[in-house]
C-alpha cells in the first residue's frame, strides 16, 4: 500500500474543511426556508377584510388629529444617547472584572479601565455643563 502524499492529505483536509461549511450552509438554507414557509402560511391562512377603519393610521388606539408631521424634541435623543453610554459602560465593566481577576492582567487592565471611565466621566461632565441632565 503506497504512502499518502502531500497532495492526498491536502485534498482530505480541504474536503473536511468544505464539508464543515456545507453543514453551516445547509443549516442557513433550512432556516431561510422555515421563515419563508411560515410567512407564506400566514399569508395564505389569514383573513383579508380591508375596511376604512382598518386602513386608518392610529397610534395606541387614538385616532389621528392634525397633520402627520410632528416636531420631536432633541432632548429625547440626548437621553437615549446617555442611556447608550451607560449601557456600553456596564457591558465593558463586567468582562473587565473577570479579566482583572486573572493572574498577570491586574495592573494593565486597571489602567485601561480608569482611562475608559475617564472618557465616560468627561462625557458626563460635558452633558452636565450643557444642562442636559436637568429634567424639565
Backbone torsions as a table, in degrees:
resi	resn	phi	psi	omega
1	UNK	NA	127.4	-177.5
2	UNK	-73.7	150.4	177.2
3	UNK	-70.0	143.3	176.6
4	UNK	-67.7	140.3	179.8
5	UNK	-92.7	173.8	178.9
6	UNK	-63.3	-36.9	-179.2
7	UNK	-65.3	-42.0	179.6
8	UNK	-63.7	-43.9	-179.3
9	UNK	-68.9	-32.6	176.9
10	UNK	-66.4	-40.7	179.0
11	UNK	-64.5	-39.9	179.2
12	UNK	-65.6	-44.6	179.2
13	UNK	-63.7	-43.1	179.4
14	UNK	-64.4	-39.1	179.2
15	UNK	-64.6	-42.5	177.0
16	UNK	-64.0	-38.9	180.0
17	UNK	-62.1	-50.0	-178.0
18	UNK	-73.1	-27.9	176.6
19	UNK	-66.8	-35.5	176.9
20	UNK	-64.1	-43.6	179.1
21	UNK	-71.6	-28.2	177.9
22	UNK	-67.4	-33.4	176.2
23	UNK	-65.5	-42.9	178.5
24	UNK	-64.9	-43.5	178.4
25	UNK	-62.7	-41.8	178.4
26	UNK	-64.1	-40.5	178.1
27	UNK	-64.5	-39.5	177.4
28	UNK	-64.5	-42.1	178.7
29	UNK	-64.0	-42.8	178.3
30	UNK	-62.4	-40.1	178.3
31	UNK	-63.9	-43.8	179.2
32	UNK	-65.5	-42.3	178.0
33	UNK	-63.7	-38.9	178.3
34	UNK	-60.9	-45.0	179.3
35	UNK	-66.3	-42.4	180.0
36	UNK	-63.5	-42.1	178.5
37	UNK	-65.5	-39.8	179.6
38	UNK	-63.9	-44.6	178.5
39	UNK	-67.0	-40.4	178.1
40	UNK	-63.5	-43.2	178.3
41	UNK	-64.1	-39.5	177.4
42	UNK	-63.1	-39.6	179.7
43	UNK	-68.6	-37.4	-179.6
44	UNK	-75.1	-31.9	-173.9
45	UNK	-93.0	-17.6	-176.2
46	UNK	-77.6	148.9	175.2
47	UNK	-79.9	142.4	179.5
48	UNK	-120.0	102.5	179.0
49	UNK	-134.1	80.8	-178.2
50	UNK	-72.9	131.9	173.8
51	UNK	-127.5	160.9	179.0
52	UNK	-58.2	-33.8	179.5
53	UNK	-68.1	-36.7	179.8
54	UNK	-71.9	-27.5	-179.0
55	UNK	-87.8	-3.5	-179.6
56	UNK	-76.7	135.8	177.4
57	UNK	-76.5	133.7	177.2
58	UNK	-147.6	164.4	177.0
59	UNK	-134.2	121.2	178.2
60	UNK	58.9	34.2	176.6
61	UNK	79.8	4.6	-179.1
62	UNK	-103.3	130.6	178.1
63	UNK	-65.6	143.6	-179.2
64	UNK	-70.5	142.9	177.4
65	UNK	-127.8	132.2	179.0
66	UNK	87.6	-161.5	-178.2
67	UNK	-87.1	166.8	-175.0
68	UNK	-79.1	-14.7	-178.1
69	UNK	-93.2	128.0	178.6
70	UNK	-132.0	145.7	178.2
71	UNK	-83.5	133.2	177.3
72	UNK	-107.3	133.1	-178.7
73	UNK	-75.5	145.1	-175.5
74	UNK	-69.0	-26.1	-175.1
75	UNK	-61.4	-27.5	177.6
76	UNK	-66.8	-36.6	176.2
77	UNK	-68.0	-35.3	179.0
78	UNK	-66.9	-41.8	176.5
79	UNK	-61.7	-41.4	177.9
80	UNK	-63.4	-39.8	179.3
81	UNK	-65.3	-41.7	177.4
82	UNK	-64.6	-37.9	176.6
83	UNK	-62.0	-43.5	-180.0
84	UNK	-61.9	-40.2	178.6
85	UNK	-59.3	-46.9	-178.0
86	UNK	-73.9	-29.3	175.7
87	UNK	-67.2	-42.7	177.5
88	UNK	-64.3	-37.9	177.7
89	UNK	-59.2	-47.8	-179.1
90	UNK	-69.2	-32.7	177.9
91	UNK	-63.9	-36.5	-179.3
92	UNK	-84.2	-23.6	-177.2
93	UNK	-72.5	-39.3	-177.1
94	UNK	-67.8	-48.1	175.7
95	UNK	-64.1	-33.7	179.1
96	UNK	-60.9	-40.3	-178.6
97	UNK	-63.6	-34.2	178.5
98	UNK	-73.3	-37.1	178.5
99	UNK	-72.2	-35.0	-179.8
100	UNK	-60.8	-32.4	-179.0
101	UNK	-76.6	-17.9	-178.5
102	UNK	-72.7	144.3	-179.1
103	UNK	-67.0	138.5	177.0
104	UNK	91.3	-6.0	-178.1
105	UNK	-113.6	-1.5	-171.2
106	UNK	-56.1	-60.8	-173.8
107	UNK	-68.1	-41.0	-178.0
108	UNK	-64.7	-48.0	-178.6
109	UNK	-69.5	-30.0	177.0
110	UNK	-65.1	-44.7	178.2
111	UNK	-63.7	-44.3	179.8
112	UNK	-61.7	-40.1	-179.0
113	UNK	-69.0	-37.5	176.8
114	UNK	-66.8	-34.1	174.9
115	UNK	-64.8	-45.1	178.7
116	UNK	-61.6	-46.9	178.5
117	UNK	-66.0	-30.0	175.3
118	UNK	-63.9	-43.6	176.4
119	UNK	-61.4	-42.0	178.1
120	UNK	-65.7	-38.7	179.2
121	UNK	-65.5	-38.8	177.3
122	UNK	-63.3	-43.0	177.4
123	UNK	-63.5	-40.9	178.7
124	UNK	-67.8	-39.9	176.5
125	UNK	-63.3	-40.6	176.9
126	UNK	-62.0	-44.2	179.2
127	UNK	-64.6	-37.6	178.3
128	UNK	-66.2	-43.2	-179.9
129	UNK	-64.5	-33.1	179.5
130	UNK	-78.4	-8.9	179.2
131	UNK	82.1	17.0	-177.8
132	UNK	-71.5	-30.8	-175.4
133	UNK	-81.2	-5.2	177.8
134	UNK	-82.9	118.5	-178.9
135	UNK	-79.2	126.3	-178.9
136	UNK	-112.0	NA	NA
